[in-house]
Amino acid sequence: MYCKTFYAFDGTMPVPAVVRNYTAADFDDLITIQSEAFPPPYPAELWWNREQLRNHVEFFQEGALCVEVNGELAGSVTGLKIHFDPEKPQVHHTWSEVTADGYITTHQPDGNTLYIADLCVRPKYRKLGLGKELVQSLYHVVVEQGLERLLGAGRMPGYHTEASRISAEAYLAEVTAGRLTDPVITFLLRCGRTPLGVVEGYLEDEESCNYAALMEWRNPFQ
């Protein structure tokens, strides 16, 4: 079981926090957090439901993590193991395909890669750096399990403002070069992730024009 205690910072104020595995007792709070973290136009049917959360805990609890701040659930991250060949990067896949619509029945216990299915933090806690702590906790899982990498496709919610001007690939390149800033992709770069390419039709997401950036973190011990 995973448990990491640390201090998040609200401005200059240290705030006690913990990252741990989530359990059935957390399901109601996790669903509420999804609704707060992904308001419309994000599709409500893509928020977690209890059956999906049960699968996360039963199939791969090591990849089902949440963060608490002062005893209140503030966010979560969910991963599953898959096989990934870096020589054939499989850029063209959808969130639905790789996560089995969030039910993670596609989890492969002997996989070489930890794939992030979801990361969310309650809006009121987003200035505390909890998203980065959750991602880094999954890096710990990658190392502990002897996996080659963490992989995931990040939304590009800023792309809709540039879509009439440049392609999704060019947008990702501009963000990576620091000439544009994207709320998700820039965050993932700060977390140590490296872009592999753009996924078209990854998720029904109006702000991202249905595109996502496939990004990895390589296990430095392999």
C-alpha positions as CSV (number, residue, x, y, z in Angstrom):
1,M,0.0,0.0,0.0
2,Y,1.2,3.5,-0.8
3,C,1.3,6.3,1.8
4,K,3.3,9.5,1.5
5,T,2.9,12.3,4.0
6,F,4.2,15.8,3.1
7,Y,3.5,19.5,3.4
8,A,1.7,21.3,0.6
9,F,2.0,25.1,0.5
10,D,-0.9,27.5,0.4
11,G,1.1,30.5,-0.4
12,T,3.7,30.5,2.4
13,M,1.6,28.4,4.7
14,P,2.6,24.7,5.1
15,V,-0.5,22.4,4.9
16,P,-0.4,18.8,6.1
17,A,-1.3,16.4,3.2
18,V,-1.1,12.7,2.4
19,V,-1.1,10.7,-0.8
20,R,-2.5,7.2,-0.4
21,N,-4.4,4.4,-2.2
22,Y,-8.1,5.1,-2.4
23,T,-10.7,2.6,-1.2
24,A,-14.4,2.0,-1.5
25,A,-14.9,4.4,1.4
26,D,-13.7,7.2,-0.8
27,F,-15.9,6.6,-3.9
28,D,-18.6,9.2,-3.1
29,D,-16.0,11.9,-2.6
30,L,-14.1,10.9,-5.7
31,I,-17.3,11.2,-7.9
32,T,-17.9,14.6,-6.4
33,I,-14.4,15.7,-7.1
34,Q,-14.8,14.6,-10.8
35,S,-17.9,16.9,-11.1
36,E,-16.0,19.8,-9.6
37,A,-12.8,19.2,-11.6
38,F,-14.5,18.7,-15.0
39,P,-17.5,21.0,-15.2
40,P,-19.4,21.5,-18.5
41,P,-18.6,21.5,-21.4
42,Y,-16.8,18.4,-20.3
43,P,-19.3,15.5,-20.7
44,A,-20.8,14.4,-17.3
45,E,-21.0,10.8,-18.5
46,L,-17.2,10.7,-18.4
47,W,-17.0,11.3,-14.7
48,W,-16.2,8.2,-12.7
49,N,-19.0,5.9,-11.5
50,R,-18.9,3.4,-8.6
51,E,-18.4,0.4,-10.9
52,Q,-15.4,2.0,-12.5
53,L,-13.9,2.9,-9.2
54,R,-14.4,-0.7,-7.9
55,N,-12.5,-2.0,-10.9
56,H,-9.6,0.5,-10.2
57,V,-9.3,-0.9,-6.7
58,E,-9.7,-4.5,-7.6
59,F,-7.6,-4.7,-10.8
60,F,-4.7,-2.4,-9.8
61,Q,-4.9,-0.7,-6.5
62,E,-1.3,0.3,-6.7
63,G,-2.3,2.8,-9.4
64,A,-5.4,4.1,-7.6
65,L,-4.2,7.1,-5.5
66,C,-5.8,10.0,-3.8
67,V,-4.6,13.0,-1.9
68,E,-6.0,14.4,1.3
69,V,-5.5,17.9,2.7
70,N,-6.3,18.4,6.4
71,G,-8.4,15.3,6.2
72,E,-10.5,16.3,3.2
73,L,-10.1,14.4,-0.1
74,A,-8.7,16.9,-2.6
75,G,-7.9,14.9,-5.8
76,S,-7.0,11.6,-7.3
77,V,-5.0,9.9,-10.1
78,T,-5.7,6.5,-11.6
79,G,-3.4,4.3,-13.7
80,L,-3.3,0.8,-15.3
81,K,-0.5,-1.3,-16.8
82,I,-0.3,-1.8,-20.5
83,H,2.3,-3.1,-23.1
84,F,3.9,-0.3,-25.0
85,D,6.5,-0.5,-27.7
86,P,8.5,2.7,-28.1
87,E,9.5,1.6,-31.6
88,K,5.9,1.6,-32.5
89,P,4.5,4.4,-30.4
90,Q,0.8,3.7,-31.0
91,V,0.0,7.3,-31.1
92,H,-3.4,6.6,-32.7
93,H,-5.6,5.3,-29.8
94,T,-8.5,6.7,-27.8
95,W,-9.0,7.1,-24.1
96,S,-12.0,4.8,-24.5
97,E,-9.8,2.0,-26.1
98,V,-6.9,2.1,-23.7
99,T,-8.9,2.4,-20.5
100,A,-12.0,0.4,-21.6
101,D,-14.1,3.5,-21.0
102,G,-12.6,4.0,-17.6
103,Y,-13.3,0.4,-16.4
104,I,-9.6,-0.6,-16.9
105,T,-10.5,-4.1,-17.9
106,T,-7.6,-3.6,-20.3
107,H,-5.2,-3.6,-17.4
108,Q,-2.3,-6.0,-18.2
109,P,-0.6,-7.3,-15.0
110,D,2.6,-8.1,-17.0
111,G,2.7,-4.8,-18.8
112,N,5.8,-2.7,-19.1
113,T,4.2,0.8,-18.9
114,L,2.0,2.6,-16.4
115,Y,-0.7,4.5,-18.3
116,I,-2.5,7.4,-16.6
117,A,-6.3,7.1,-17.1
118,D,-7.2,10.2,-15.1
119,L,-5.8,13.0,-12.9
120,C,-8.1,15.5,-11.2
121,V,-7.8,18.0,-8.3
122,R,-10.6,20.0,-6.7
123,P,-10.4,23.6,-8.0
124,K,-10.1,25.1,-4.5
125,Y,-6.9,23.1,-4.0
126,R,-5.2,23.7,-7.3
127,K,-2.8,26.3,-6.0
128,L,-1.2,23.7,-3.6
129,G,0.7,21.7,-6.2
130,L,-1.2,18.5,-5.5
131,G,-1.5,17.5,-9.1
132,K,2.3,17.3,-9.4
133,E,2.5,15.4,-6.1
134,L,0.0,12.8,-7.5
135,V,1.9,12.4,-10.7
136,Q,5.2,12.0,-8.9
137,S,3.6,9.4,-6.7
138,L,2.9,7.4,-9.8
139,Y,6.5,7.8,-10.8
140,H,7.3,6.0,-7.5
141,V,4.9,3.2,-8.6
142,V,6.7,2.9,-11.9
143,V,10.1,2.5,-10.2
144,E,8.7,0.2,-7.5
145,Q,7.1,-2.1,-10.1
146,G,10.2,-2.0,-12.3
147,L,8.3,-0.6,-15.3
148,E,9.9,1.2,-18.2
149,R,7.8,4.4,-18.2
150,L,4.7,6.3,-17.3
151,L,2.6,7.2,-20.3
152,G,-0.5,9.3,-20.7
153,A,-2.3,11.5,-23.2
154,G,-2.9,15.0,-21.8
155,R,-5.8,17.3,-22.8
156,M,-4.8,20.5,-24.7
157,P,-7.6,22.8,-23.4
158,G,-6.0,25.9,-24.8
159,Y,-5.9,24.6,-28.3
160,H,-9.4,25.8,-29.3
161,T,-8.2,29.4,-29.1
162,E,-5.4,28.6,-31.7
163,A,-7.1,26.0,-33.8
164,S,-8.0,28.3,-36.6
165,R,-4.4,29.4,-36.9
166,I,-2.2,26.3,-36.4
167,S,-2.5,22.5,-36.3
168,A,-2.6,20.5,-33.1
169,E,1.0,19.3,-33.8
170,A,2.2,22.9,-34.2
171,Y,0.3,23.9,-31.0
172,L,2.1,21.2,-29.0
173,A,5.4,22.3,-30.5
174,E,4.7,25.9,-29.5
175,V,3.8,25.0,-26.0
176,T,6.9,22.8,-25.7
177,A,9.1,25.6,-26.9
178,G,7.5,28.0,-24.4
179,R,6.0,30.3,-26.9
180,L,2.5,29.3,-25.8
181,T,1.2,28.2,-22.4
182,D,-1.4,25.4,-22.0
183,P,-3.1,24.7,-18.6
184,V,-2.5,20.9,-18.9
185,I,0.5,20.4,-21.3
186,T,2.6,23.1,-19.6
187,F,1.8,21.5,-16.2
188,L,2.8,18.0,-17.5
189,L,6.1,19.4,-18.8
190,R,6.8,20.8,-15.4
191,C,6.1,17.3,-14.0
192,G,8.9,15.9,-16.2
193,R,6.8,14.5,-19.0
194,T,8.1,14.5,-22.6
195,P,5.8,14.7,-25.6
196,L,5.8,11.8,-28.1
197,G,3.1,13.1,-30.4
198,V,-0.5,14.2,-30.9
199,V,-3.5,11.9,-30.7
200,E,-6.4,12.8,-32.8
201,G,-9.9,11.9,-31.6
202,Y,-8.6,10.9,-28.2
203,L,-11.5,12.1,-26.2
204,E,-14.7,14.1,-26.8
205,D,-13.4,17.4,-25.5
206,E,-14.5,20.7,-27.0
207,E,-11.7,22.8,-25.6
208,S,-9.0,20.5,-27.0
209,C,-10.9,20.0,-30.3
210,N,-10.7,16.3,-29.4
211,Y,-6.9,16.2,-29.5
212,A,-4.5,15.2,-26.8
213,A,-0.7,15.1,-26.4
214,L,0.8,11.7,-25.7
215,M,3.6,12.2,-23.1
216,E,5.9,9.9,-21.2
217,W,8.2,9.8,-18.2
218,R,11.0,7.2,-18.5
219,N,12.2,5.2,-15.5
220,P,15.7,6.6,-14.9
221,F,16.8,3.4,-13.3
222,Q,16.3,1.3,-16.5
